[in-house]
Structure formats: C-alpha cells, structure tokens
Amino acid sequence: MKTAERKQLRAEQDSLSFIHVIKHQKLSEQVATLTEDLKELKPEKSMLLNNMGCADDAAFSKFKKDENAEDRAILQMKRERQHKFVQKQRIKPKKKRDIWER
C-alpha cells in the first residue's frame, strides 16, 4: 500500500513543471516519509514472512492462495454435511410395528 502510494506521489512529482516548487517540495517530503516508513516496516515484514515459512512475497501469495483453497474446502464440507443432515431429517424410516401391537 505504501509502495503504491509512494509510486503515485513520485509520478505526480515527475509530472510537475519546475514552476510548482512548493508542490514539488511537499511531494518530496511525502515521498521521504513513505520511504522511511517502508524501511522501518521491512524487518517486520521479513519476520512475519519467516514465521509463516515464506521466503518472499511470491511464497506468501502461494501461502494465501492455499489457505483460501482450504477455507473453501472446509466450507464445502460443512455444506455437504448440513445437506446430508437435512436429507436424513426428511426421510425418517417408518417404525416397524410389532405383530403383538395389533
């Protein structure tokens, strides 16, 4: 998120003409702040990725994709279980009457 915001500010800064000195300076300050934030967040990100067993962003994307697939599979199993339960409730076997009950 911060990376995208930083890129957007850089693009805006590059598109300004030199006449807009104040705006250019303000954008430079914002870019510098975001750059510092990113530097501070980088070790935390590395630690979190390491804790999840992910070496990089691509491994994290795969991890997240696998987790979503597992969640969908669990949800599907719950639906099937509920469906079977409802079916059992609809089709209750008739009790056999004992010949002595007549």
C-alpha positions as CSV (number, residue, x, y, z in Angstrom):
1,M,0.0,0.0,0.0
2,K,2.7,2.4,1.0
3,T,4.8,1.4,-2.0
4,A,1.9,2.1,-4.4
5,E,1.3,5.4,-2.7
6,R,5.0,6.3,-3.0
7,K,5.0,5.4,-6.7
8,Q,1.9,7.6,-7.3
9,L,3.5,10.5,-5.5
10,R,6.7,10.1,-7.5
11,A,4.8,10.1,-10.7
12,E,2.9,13.2,-9.7
13,Q,6.2,14.8,-8.7
14,D,7.8,13.9,-12.0
15,S,4.8,15.3,-14.0
16,L,5.0,18.7,-12.3
17,S,6.8,21.5,-14.0
18,F,9.6,23.3,-12.2
19,I,7.4,26.3,-11.7
20,H,5.4,24.4,-9.0
21,V,8.3,24.5,-6.5
22,I,6.2,24.4,-3.3
23,K,4.1,21.5,-4.5
24,H,7.2,19.7,-5.6
25,Q,8.8,20.2,-2.2
26,K,5.7,19.0,-0.4
27,L,5.6,15.8,-2.6
28,S,9.3,15.3,-1.9
29,E,8.6,15.4,1.8
30,Q,5.7,12.9,1.5
31,V,7.9,10.5,-0.6
32,A,10.7,10.8,2.0
33,T,8.2,10.0,4.8
34,L,6.9,6.9,3.0
35,T,10.4,5.8,2.2
36,E,11.3,5.9,5.9
37,D,8.1,4.0,6.8
38,L,8.9,1.3,4.3
39,K,12.4,1.0,5.7
40,E,11.0,0.6,9.2
41,L,8.4,-2.0,8.1
42,K,10.8,-4.1,6.1
43,P,12.3,-6.1,9.0
44,E,8.9,-6.7,10.5
45,K,7.6,-7.9,7.2
46,S,10.6,-10.3,6.9
47,M,10.0,-11.6,10.4
48,L,6.3,-12.3,9.6
49,L,7.1,-14.0,6.3
50,N,9.7,-16.1,8.1
51,N,7.2,-17.1,10.8
52,M,4.8,-18.3,8.1
53,G,7.6,-20.2,6.4
54,C,7.6,-17.9,3.4
55,A,10.9,-16.8,1.8
56,D,9.4,-13.9,-0.1
57,D,6.2,-12.2,-1.4
58,A,5.7,-14.9,-4.0
59,A,5.8,-17.6,-1.3
60,F,3.3,-15.6,0.7
61,S,1.0,-15.3,-2.2
62,K,1.1,-19.1,-2.6
63,F,0.5,-19.5,1.1
64,K,-2.5,-17.2,1.0
65,K,-3.9,-18.9,-2.1
66,D,-3.5,-22.3,-0.4
67,E,-5.2,-21.0,2.7
68,N,-8.1,-19.7,0.7
69,A,-8.5,-23.0,-1.0
70,E,-8.5,-24.8,2.3
71,D,-11.2,-22.4,3.6
72,R,-13.4,-23.1,0.6
73,A,-12.9,-26.9,1.0
74,I,-14.0,-26.7,4.7
75,L,-17.0,-24.6,3.8
76,Q,-18.0,-27.1,1.1
77,M,-17.7,-30.0,3.6
78,K,-19.9,-28.1,6.1
79,R,-22.5,-27.5,3.4
80,E,-22.4,-31.2,2.4
81,R,-22.7,-32.2,6.0
82,Q,-25.7,-29.9,6.5
83,H,-27.3,-31.2,3.3
84,K,-27.0,-34.8,4.5
85,F,-28.4,-33.9,7.9
86,V,-31.4,-32.2,6.2
87,Q,-31.9,-35.2,4.0
88,K,-31.9,-37.6,7.0
89,Q,-34.5,-35.4,8.7
90,R,-36.8,-35.6,5.7
91,I,-36.5,-39.3,5.2
92,K,-37.2,-40.8,8.6
93,P,-37.6,-44.6,8.4
94,K,-41.0,-45.8,9.4
95,K,-41.1,-47.8,12.6
96,K,-41.9,-51.4,12.1
97,R,-44.9,-52.4,14.1
98,D,-44.6,-55.4,16.2
99,I,-47.2,-58.1,15.5
100,W,-48.1,-58.1,19.1
101,E,-49.2,-54.4,19.0
102,R,-52.2,-55.0,16.7
